[in-house]
Amino acid sequence: EDITVDVAVIGAGGAGLSAAVQATDLGAKVVVLEKMAMVGGNTIRAAGGLNAAGTTLQAAKGGKAAQDSVEVMYYDTMKGGHWLNDPALVRTLAEKSASSVEWLLALGGDLRDVGLMAGATFPRTHRPTGGALVGPEVIRTLYTAAKTRNIDIRTNTKAEELITDKSGRVTGVKVKGKDGTYTVTAKAVVNAAGGFGANNELVSKYVPKLKGFATTNHPGATGEAIEMAQDIGAQVTQMEQIQTHPTVVPKVGEMITEAVRGNGAILINKDGKRFFNELDTRDAVSAAILKQKDGIAYLFFDSDMQKSLKATNGYIKQPYCLTGATLDEIAQKMGVDAATLKSTMDAWKAGKAAGKDQFERADMPRNLDKGPFYAIAVTPAVHHTMGGLKIDSKTQVYNVKGQVIPGLFAAGEITGGVHGGNRLGGNAQADIVTFGRIAGQQAFIFAKQVD
Ligand code: ADP
């Protein structure tokens, strides 16, 4: 049945729910359209944290955290993104990040732990206390807020087409729900449908060498809402900027942190052999793994390395982590020839002793000869699509002629320019909450002007 609202939000991830809660609090009648059976999108999979500078929590923590500032967050984000980011968007991100945290806290979220993540000069990653993951907490907070406000969230409801009037203004969305197709008439639309990392056809269209890559993304990250906006003339930017991760557990989709290799783990293929410099760049290591049998390799480490890295405490408890008291036992579990594995490890040790690795790995911190031994099968995977719809700091979407498309706003992973050529850990959460809120505010203002 057709409905009429002030603001229609496409996507119930972090960006869409932030926009919906914000627009509702300003007085808008909102509907959220979510094609999947559940809310959360990629957001709910986020493990790191939410980056924000100048928060009361950083001040309370003191020390280096208290030295952080908007300027340093801006600098870190631009530098991390190889200066390809849209400076105005990054400025907005950094300036509003603290209020994004305060807003989530006010909604009952727990982001009280402050930590340091790669690429940040000072500790600015806000995350739940007690080691809980950030994504589920952000979604829980926003979803609870949405429910408390009686926001109409429609799951299993896919946005299929944006409706425009003769002037080019967006006036609604055609959707497909459980019981068929209907029209949502809206004074403003917020497109917060996320990225396209789970759509390998689209990914490899923009970056051919990513063909066949697995993904850490949820199955709904297929990007048709980008194309839907392009159908009404929207401009896309930096679509070829796609972040991959070389070591992801196949099917499970969990990323194994790079620090595992940094602290000494090696990669062993299904023939029981090393094949590449594990510390080469992400691209190169990914390509090398894909050339191995079944496109996978084992991250292999011993108990010395395990004890050196807290992050591995969680991994070794998982069913995907193979354990063997001896090289024979781990070889058997890996399904590789024990004699081959032993000679691989002998060659590794000899190379380390000689200070010259056969694959020219520069840093060989450990002998890797203390049982128990561990092996985790990994494969490279697409992690985050950094390009997307071209927006400005008000989340207005631009057309290919460089003009604003009236009535259309976008926020979150569906947009391009915030992260440039490389997204820093913790910046996706900052992005979706900050720009999601702005989209909610701007959509409300636009809707009032239409009235
Ligand atoms: P962000 O981090 O930007 O909020 P997420 O991936 O967390 O992005 O959330 C985006 C949400 O949008 C997902 O839940 C996804 O299923 C949903 N989505 C994607 N395409 C559509 C569509 N065409 N119609 C409705 N919802 C969609």
Residues whose N, C-alpha, C, O or C-beta is under 5 A from the ligand:
A	BS01	ADP	I10 G11 A12 G13 G14 A15 G16 L33 E34 K35 M36 M38 G40 G41 N42 T43 T157 K158 A159 A192 A193 G194 G195 G220 A225 A411 G412 E413 I414 I432
